[in-house]
Amino acid sequence: MKYPDLFPFSWFKGFRPESNDNLETKSPLRQLADIISSSVDQIDATFKDRGQKYPNLDAPFDPTTPAEATALSPEVIHCSSLIVAACAHLSATVNIPTKLLFDVGGGFHLSAALGVIIEGNVVEILHDHPSGLGVYDISAKNGMEPTRLARLLRLLATHHVFIETSPNVFKNNKLSSMLDTHKSFDTIQSKPEDKYVGTSGISALFAHTCDEVMKGSAFLTETLTDPDIGASGAVEDCPLAVAFKFKKSFWEWLEEPRNEYRMNRFMLAMEGSAKLEPSDAILRGYQWGNLPPQSLVVDVGGSLGHIVREIRNAYPGLKYVVQDRPAVIESARQIWEKAIPSISDGSVVLQVHDFLKPQPILDARIFLCRGVIHDYSYSVAKLILRNLRDAATENTELLIIDTITPYACLDDNQARVGYGIMGTETLPPPTPLLANLGKANAVPYILDSQVLVVLNGEERTIGSFTELLKDSGWKITRVFTISGSSGKQILAAPV
Ligand SMILES: C[S@@+](CC[C@H](N)C(=O)[O-])C[C@H]1O[C@@H](n2cnc3c(N)ncnc32)[C@H](O)[C@@H]1O
């Protein structure tokens, strides 16, 4: 499973910790307010220099405008992340504690409301009404009870998704418009199963999140307190399996005929979200060009082979194997034979292989595992990595591509969790912000819960990766960070 980078920057890159002068005399509230104020000054100056205005939250999102491009530039994102982190920290400090706890404890109501709005195609209905539309008119289209619809829209508008322009009249804003499939309501109604086909995948991703993932998440407590499965790492013991009462993997459950709609939606969410990554990210870290000609690259769980295709386009002198489940390899074969007939020369082999079983290739120069290891618990991930280790020569390398979740504290004890690994150095953010920038960097932890619910998987800290790899016979030698990509490239060698 590969979720998108919804937070497209490396928070630690380019940080300039503030001088500690005067920090002791400033109250924490003042320190936070100053971070916000100086960051706003810097953003204002950048926009002024470029003769632009900061994008308006009340207007639909338009990624083609120069102002949106500036808002996503590294220097502005650096400042905006400090603002988000400091605002959340300040708000947590000054808010009435029970109010804040309500926000946290009742957060699932937001997910549920968002799910209803997406399934009810409300964003698409409002698309044609830029000044807003009354709930009775929305209801006349999608058939949902209008007063309840209004309450859910108001809950979301209170959290800056949609705007209530006058009582019971709502319109899209920047955030709600991100969920727009840009298809008319009538087009969607005529073929609901195709709603997400040809879209960015963002709406499909949140529909998946607010449906099966939220329902699975509701059973985290039951799962974790169950004496039989609470500590199990098996994919069939995950919270989603408890919620939906099945005993198989998420993949197998999705393949059931009654889940056809969810399956298509999930595939489109994954396909669309992959497009949010820089297309050449795979070429920007590990130096494929340094491999001797004819070196063998094995993409383990390589899906349809899109990553191998990217590497091969740049480095045709290497040999490639893509391994995956039978149905996936069958689809891959059809795609490759049509698109690249030269595959028959043997330079790319599409191979059915279950990575939970011993690895048949014994002369790989590098095993690639992209978006695979995070799907699994320690025990299953260790089995996969051990299978690769058993098949490795002394020159074989392993390249894992997954998110690395930062600790929420400063990592004083780096000797234990991977000190000295090139590419893992970080600079602390300004005092008193959390070491991981808190709310400004929450997405990796949300994705961590997402894979936990769906497959008992884990988005790992550098400490967890170090231990997992050590326990399966590998040692991390280097970590590559790719600008604009959520995935780190974690290079390891056999020990
Ligand atoms: C999240 S996808 C990652 C695909 C690809 N590496 C990428 O980065 O887009 C995980 C892949 O693992 C495959 N997979 C799942 N279980 C497998 C198994 N036991 N053996 C081999 N492949 C498996 C899935 O079919 C899927 O293609």
The ligand as an ORCA input file, in Angstrom:
! r2SCAN-3c Opt
* xyz 0 1
  C       1.717     -1.365     -1.920
  S       2.024     -2.351     -3.243
  C       3.598     -1.740     -3.735
  C       3.806     -1.938     -5.177
  C       5.088     -1.348     -5.738
  N       6.258     -1.849     -5.092
  C       5.060      0.156     -5.701
  O       5.911      0.750     -5.081
  O       4.128      0.735     -6.272
  C       2.414     -3.922     -2.537
  C       2.568     -4.989     -3.582
  O       2.877     -6.210     -2.913
  C       2.165     -7.251     -3.570
  N       2.036     -8.379     -2.654
  C       1.202     -8.504     -1.590
  N       1.414     -9.673     -0.978
  C       2.386    -10.321     -1.691
  C       3.058    -11.572     -1.545
  N       2.770    -12.409     -0.521
  N       4.027    -11.900     -2.417
  C       4.351    -11.042     -3.433
  N       3.755     -9.847     -3.627
  C       2.787     -9.486     -2.762
  C       0.860     -6.617     -3.926
  O       0.192     -7.331     -4.945
  C       1.304     -5.220     -4.372
  O       1.608     -5.190     -5.737
*
